[in-house]
Amino acid sequence: MDKKNGWGYFEWESGNSYRGWYVDDEREGFGEMRWTDGSVYRGSWHKGVQHGIGIMLFSNGDRRAGMFEQNFYKYNITTTEDYD
């Protein structure tokens, strides 16, 4: 069975999309996820989940930049300017 490996793009039927690195069909390394509500996550992925340094830009204008673990925002970093 073929699995996604390397740089790729995938769009779900819902319209949500991911552009970034894959390893054995899972999001891994740097990538960007876009949701149909306008929210965007740019950052590190591990085994298919947000894990490591990243920034979450919410459709209402809120943002969370820092460390994510298992899809949850854990703590902030000093500045977000490097992630815009």
N, C-alpha and C positions, 0 to 999 in steps of 0.2 A: 504494500500500500504506500502511495506517495505521501510524503509529509513535507510541509513548508520548512525550508531551511534557508537562512540568509535574509536579505532585505526583501520586503514584500508589502503588499497592500491587500486588505480584505474589507469588504463592505457587507454587513449583515442585511437581511431582508428589511429590518427595521429602519435602515438608513444610517445607523451608527457605523463608524469606520475606524480602522487601525492601519497606520503606516509605520513600519519599523522592522526590527530584527525578529527573526523566528529561529528557534532551535527545536527540532522534532515536533513541529506543529504548535509550539507554544510561544507566546510573546516572551522575548528574552533580550536583555540589553536595553538600548535606547529605543523609544518609540513614542508615537503620539496617537492618542485615542480621542475621537470626536463623537459626541452624542448629538442626537437630533435637536435637543433643547438648546444647543449652542455651547454647552460645557466642553472643555478640552483638558486633557491631562497630557503633559509632556514630561518625560523622564524615564527613569529606570523601571524595568520589568524583570521579574524572576518567576519562572514556571507559570507564566500566564497572568500574574497579578502585579499590581503596582507595588514595587519594593525597591527602596533606595531613594536617591535624591530626585525630586520632581516638583512640578508646579501644577496645581489644579486651578483652572480658571472657570469659575461658575458663570452661568448665563446671566445672573443678576449683577455681575461685576465683581463679586467677592473673589478673593484668591487665597490660596494656601500654598506656600512654598517651603519646602523642607524635606524631612525624611518621612517616607511612607513605609509601612510594614504590612504585608498581607492585605493590601487594598485600603488600609487605614492610615490617615495622616497622624503622625506621632508628635513631631515638634518642628518649629520653624528654623529657618536659616536667617542670617543677618540681612541679606538683601535679595530682592527679586529681580533687579534690573538685568542681570546676566541671563535670565530665562525668558525675557520678552521677545 
